[in-house]
Amino acid sequence: MGEAANERDSRPGIGKNFRRANAALLRASRTIEAAYRDLKAAQASLIQAEKMASLGQRTGR
């Protein structure tokens, strides 16, 4: 355990760097999740528009 403690002491900024990297990953994850939700909503809207266009073609014949 003494060797591991010495290694941690020789890199004092590693915890801070880890927290920064973790925070950046969390922000990126949230951005990706929001983009995914937006894409799913756009997909649903396009599907609905396609259905309505199909109905319009059927009733217009």
Biotite code that builds the C-alpha atoms (Angstrom):
import biotite.structure as struc

atoms = struc.array([
    struc.Atom([0.000, 0.000, 0.000], chain_id="A", res_id=1, res_name="MET", atom_name="CA", element="C"),
    struc.Atom([2.898, 2.331, 0.642], chain_id="A", res_id=2, res_name="GLY", atom_name="CA", element="C"),
    struc.Atom([3.919, 2.299, -3.007], chain_id="A", res_id=3, res_name="GLU", atom_name="CA", element="C"),
    struc.Atom([0.395, 3.143, -4.183], chain_id="A", res_id=4, res_name="ALA", atom_name="CA", element="C"),
    struc.Atom([0.175, 6.016, -1.699], chain_id="A", res_id=5, res_name="ALA", atom_name="CA", element="C"),
    struc.Atom([3.471, 7.406, -2.951], chain_id="A", res_id=6, res_name="ASN", atom_name="CA", element="C"),
    struc.Atom([2.251, 7.167, -6.536], chain_id="A", res_id=7, res_name="GLU", atom_name="CA", element="C"),
    struc.Atom([-0.922, 9.095, -5.660], chain_id="A", res_id=8, res_name="ARG", atom_name="CA", element="C"),
    struc.Atom([1.095, 11.764, -3.877], chain_id="A", res_id=9, res_name="ASP", atom_name="CA", element="C"),
    struc.Atom([3.352, 12.225, -6.905], chain_id="A", res_id=10, res_name="SER", atom_name="CA", element="C"),
    struc.Atom([0.341, 13.172, -9.077], chain_id="A", res_id=11, res_name="ARG", atom_name="CA", element="C"),
    struc.Atom([-1.578, 15.747, -7.026], chain_id="A", res_id=12, res_name="PRO", atom_name="CA", element="C"),
    struc.Atom([-3.755, 17.032, -9.888], chain_id="A", res_id=13, res_name="GLY", atom_name="CA", element="C"),
    struc.Atom([-5.080, 13.658, -10.985], chain_id="A", res_id=14, res_name="ILE", atom_name="CA", element="C"),
    struc.Atom([-8.265, 13.924, -8.913], chain_id="A", res_id=15, res_name="GLY", atom_name="CA", element="C"),
    struc.Atom([-9.007, 17.371, -10.289], chain_id="A", res_id=16, res_name="LYS", atom_name="CA", element="C"),
    struc.Atom([-8.336, 16.172, -13.845], chain_id="A", res_id=17, res_name="ASN", atom_name="CA", element="C"),
    struc.Atom([-10.595, 13.183, -13.285], chain_id="A", res_id=18, res_name="PHE", atom_name="CA", element="C"),
    struc.Atom([-13.418, 15.397, -12.036], chain_id="A", res_id=19, res_name="ARG", atom_name="CA", element="C"),
    struc.Atom([-13.038, 17.734, -15.026], chain_id="A", res_id=20, res_name="ARG", atom_name="CA", element="C"),
    struc.Atom([-13.044, 14.832, -17.469], chain_id="A", res_id=21, res_name="ALA", atom_name="CA", element="C"),
    struc.Atom([-16.039, 13.295, -15.714], chain_id="A", res_id=22, res_name="ASN", atom_name="CA", element="C"),
    struc.Atom([-17.936, 16.591, -15.871], chain_id="A", res_id=23, res_name="ALA", atom_name="CA", element="C"),
    struc.Atom([-17.127, 16.937, -19.591], chain_id="A", res_id=24, res_name="ALA", atom_name="CA", element="C"),
    struc.Atom([-18.372, 13.411, -20.235], chain_id="A", res_id=25, res_name="LEU", atom_name="CA", element="C"),
    struc.Atom([-21.566, 14.129, -18.320], chain_id="A", res_id=26, res_name="LEU", atom_name="CA", element="C"),
    struc.Atom([-22.186, 17.274, -20.407], chain_id="A", res_id=27, res_name="ARG", atom_name="CA", element="C"),
    struc.Atom([-21.513, 15.356, -23.617], chain_id="A", res_id=28, res_name="ALA", atom_name="CA", element="C"),
    struc.Atom([-23.848, 12.584, -22.520], chain_id="A", res_id=29, res_name="SER", atom_name="CA", element="C"),
    struc.Atom([-26.635, 15.055, -21.792], chain_id="A", res_id=30, res_name="ARG", atom_name="CA", element="C"),
    struc.Atom([-26.112, 16.719, -25.176], chain_id="A", res_id=31, res_name="THR", atom_name="CA", element="C"),
    struc.Atom([-26.302, 13.363, -26.939], chain_id="A", res_id=32, res_name="ILE", atom_name="CA", element="C"),
    struc.Atom([-29.433, 12.393, -25.012], chain_id="A", res_id=33, res_name="GLU", atom_name="CA", element="C"),
    struc.Atom([-31.118, 15.691, -25.967], chain_id="A", res_id=34, res_name="ALA", atom_name="CA", element="C"),
    struc.Atom([-30.159, 15.210, -29.621], chain_id="A", res_id=35, res_name="ALA", atom_name="CA", element="C"),
    struc.Atom([-31.559, 11.672, -29.506], chain_id="A", res_id=36, res_name="TYR", atom_name="CA", element="C"),
    struc.Atom([-34.861, 12.918, -28.080], chain_id="A", res_id=37, res_name="ARG", atom_name="CA", element="C"),
    struc.Atom([-35.031, 15.581, -30.805], chain_id="A", res_id=38, res_name="ASP", atom_name="CA", element="C"),
    struc.Atom([-34.357, 12.987, -33.494], chain_id="A", res_id=39, res_name="LEU", atom_name="CA", element="C"),
    struc.Atom([-37.035, 10.668, -32.126], chain_id="A", res_id=40, res_name="LYS", atom_name="CA", element="C"),
    struc.Atom([-39.545, 13.542, -32.125], chain_id="A", res_id=41, res_name="ALA", atom_name="CA", element="C"),
    struc.Atom([-38.605, 14.478, -35.701], chain_id="A", res_id=42, res_name="ALA", atom_name="CA", element="C"),
    struc.Atom([-38.941, 10.856, -36.750], chain_id="A", res_id=43, res_name="GLN", atom_name="CA", element="C"),
    struc.Atom([-42.421, 10.632, -35.215], chain_id="A", res_id=44, res_name="ALA", atom_name="CA", element="C"),
    struc.Atom([-43.410, 13.860, -36.956], chain_id="A", res_id=45, res_name="SER", atom_name="CA", element="C"),
    struc.Atom([-42.155, 12.602, -40.318], chain_id="A", res_id=46, res_name="LEU", atom_name="CA", element="C"),
    struc.Atom([-43.990, 9.309, -39.898], chain_id="A", res_id=47, res_name="ILE", atom_name="CA", element="C"),
    struc.Atom([-47.197, 11.179, -39.099], chain_id="A", res_id=48, res_name="GLN", atom_name="CA", element="C"),
    struc.Atom([-46.748, 13.456, -42.123], chain_id="A", res_id=49, res_name="ALA", atom_name="CA", element="C"),
    struc.Atom([-46.132, 10.425, -44.341], chain_id="A", res_id=50, res_name="GLU", atom_name="CA", element="C"),
    struc.Atom([-49.297, 8.758, -43.053], chain_id="A", res_id=51, res_name="LYS", atom_name="CA", element="C"),
    struc.Atom([-51.332, 11.911, -43.711], chain_id="A", res_id=52, res_name="MET", atom_name="CA", element="C"),
    struc.Atom([-49.873, 12.234, -47.226], chain_id="A", res_id=53, res_name="ALA", atom_name="CA", element="C"),
    struc.Atom([-50.734, 8.621, -47.913], chain_id="A", res_id=54, res_name="SER", atom_name="CA", element="C"),
    struc.Atom([-54.313, 9.179, -46.750], chain_id="A", res_id=55, res_name="LEU", atom_name="CA", element="C"),
    struc.Atom([-54.541, 12.255, -48.932], chain_id="A", res_id=56, res_name="GLY", atom_name="CA", element="C"),
    struc.Atom([-53.434, 10.285, -51.972], chain_id="A", res_id=57, res_name="GLN", atom_name="CA", element="C"),
    struc.Atom([-55.965, 7.545, -51.263], chain_id="A", res_id=58, res_name="ARG", atom_name="CA", element="C"),
    struc.Atom([-58.902, 9.920, -50.856], chain_id="A", res_id=59, res_name="THR", atom_name="CA", element="C"),
    struc.Atom([-57.830, 12.035, -53.843], chain_id="A", res_id=60, res_name="GLY", atom_name="CA", element="C"),
    struc.Atom([-58.150, 9.171, -56.320], chain_id="A", res_id=61, res_name="ARG", atom_name="CA", element="C"),
])
